[in-house]
């Protein structure tokens, strides 16, 4: 549906074309709750039409490539114009809302309760494994911590070396599968 300048996607969501992705998402959520056909007191046909317009606007403005082509279509350029932020003349005594920062990535968000629970379980598993390893080490006693090899006297070392064949001799191993392939 072609949009005129007065009914652009931005004005439909109540935003300026320089709005951030977070502002677009907030406006969409608020308006979709207000105009959803199941939750509004408006007539069903009016609510459905408004809800579809809001969904179409959000689908276009939330996707970077589609938003860029839409901005070019309505004649707005974010790259050629330097604009002052909307809250430039706000009083200093108010704290700054960091959610409106241009440097906040759209994927940055607080962790959900499920993600926090998964991290808790992961940490608990790590600590449990560490405690289990320590408990096994103490249960096996000092033998688990000793790394001494048996001490051989020089005579025993020489006799153990003489058991190996000399470089010219090959040991005679009796493997039946070798005999069948050789003969």
For each residue, the residues with C-beta under 8 A, 3 or more apart:
1: 56
2:
3: 7 8 9 74
4: 7 8
5: 8 74
6: 11
7: 3 4 11 12
8: 3 4 5 11 12 17 74
9: 3 12 13 56 57 60 61 70
10: 13 15 16 17 19 57 61
11: 6 7 8 14 15
12: 7 8 9 53 54 57
13: 9 10 19 24 27 28 31 54 57 58 61
14: 11 27 31
15: 10 11 19 23 24 27
16: 10 19 86
17: 8 10 71 74 76 78
18: 78 83 86
19: 10 13 15 16 23 24 27
20: 23 24 100 102 104
21: 24 25 62 106
22: 25 26 99 100 104 106
23: 15 19 20 26 27 100
24: 13 15 19 20 21 27 28 58 61 62
25: 21 22 28 29 58 62 106
26: 22 23 29 30
27: 13 14 15 19 23 24 30 31
28: 13 24 25 31 32 54 57 58 62
29: 25 26 32 33
30: 26 27 33 34
31: 13 14 27 28 34 35 54
32: 28 29 35 36 51 54 55 58
33: 29 30 36 39
34: 30 31 40
35: 31 32 40 42 47 50 51 54
36: 32 33 39 40 47 51
37: 40 44 47 48 51
38:
39: 33 36
40: 34 35 36 37 47
41:
42: 35 46 47 50
43: 46 47
44: 37 47 48
45: 48 49
46: 42 43 49 50
47: 35 36 37 40 42 43 44 50 51
48: 37 44 45 51 52
49: 45 46 52 53
50: 35 42 46 47 53 54
51: 32 35 36 37 47 48 54 55
52: 48 49 55 56
53: 12 49 50 56 57
54: 12 13 28 31 32 35 50 51 57 58
55: 32 51 52 58 59
56: 1 9 52 53 59 60
57: 9 10 12 13 28 53 54 60 61
58: 13 24 25 28 32 54 55 61 62
59: 55 56 62 63 66
60: 9 56 57 63 66 67 70
61: 9 10 13 24 57 58 66 67 70
62: 21 24 25 28 58 59 67
63: 59 60 66 67
64: 67 68
65: 68 69
66: 59 60 61 63 69 70
67: 60 61 62 63 64 70 71
68: 64 65 71 72
69: 65 66 72 73
70: 9 60 61 66 67 73 74
71: 17 67 68 74 76 77 78
72: 68 69 75 76 77
73: 69 70
74: 3 5 8 17 70 71
75: 72
76: 17 71 72
77: 71 72 80 81
78: 17 18 71 81
79:
80: 77
81: 77 78
82:
83: 18
84: 88
85: 88 100
86: 16 18
87: 90 97 100
88: 84 85
89:
90: 87 94
91: 94
92:
93:
94: 90 91
95:
96:
97: 87 100
98: 101 104
99: 22 104
100: 20 22 23 85 87 97 104
101: 98 104
102: 20
103:
104: 20 22 98 99 100 101 108
105: 108
106: 21 22 25
107:
108: 104 105
109:
110:
111: 115 116 119
112: 115 116
113: 116 117
114: 117 118
115: 111 112 118 119
116: 111 112 113 119 120
117: 113 114 120 121
118: 114 115 121 122
119: 111 115 116 122 123
120: 116 117 123 124
121: 117 118 124 125
122: 118 119 125 126
123: 119 120 126 127
124: 120 121 127 128
125: 121 122 128 129
126: 122 123 129 130
127: 123 124 130 131
128: 124 125 131 132
129: 125 126 132 133
130: 126 127 133 134
131: 127 128 134 135
132: 128 129 135 136
133: 129 130 136 137
134: 130 131 137 138
135: 131 132 138 139
136: 132 133 139 140 144
137: 133 134 140 144 145
138: 134 135 141
139: 135 136
140: 136 137 143 144
141: 138 144
142: 145 146
143: 140 146
144: 136 137 140 141
145: 137 142
146: 142 143
147:
148:
149:
150:
151:
152: 156 157 160
153: 156 157
154: 157 158
155: 158 159
156: 152 153 159 160
157: 152 153 154 160 161
158: 154 155 161 162
159: 155 156 162 163
160: 152 156 157 163
161: 157 158 164
162: 158 159
163: 159 160
164: 161
165: 169 170 171
166: 169
167:
168:
169: 165 166
170: 165
171: 165
172:
173: 178
174:
175: 178 179
176: 179 180
177: 180 181
178: 173 175 181 182
179: 175 176 182 183
180: 176 177 183
181: 177 178
182: 178 179
183: 179 180
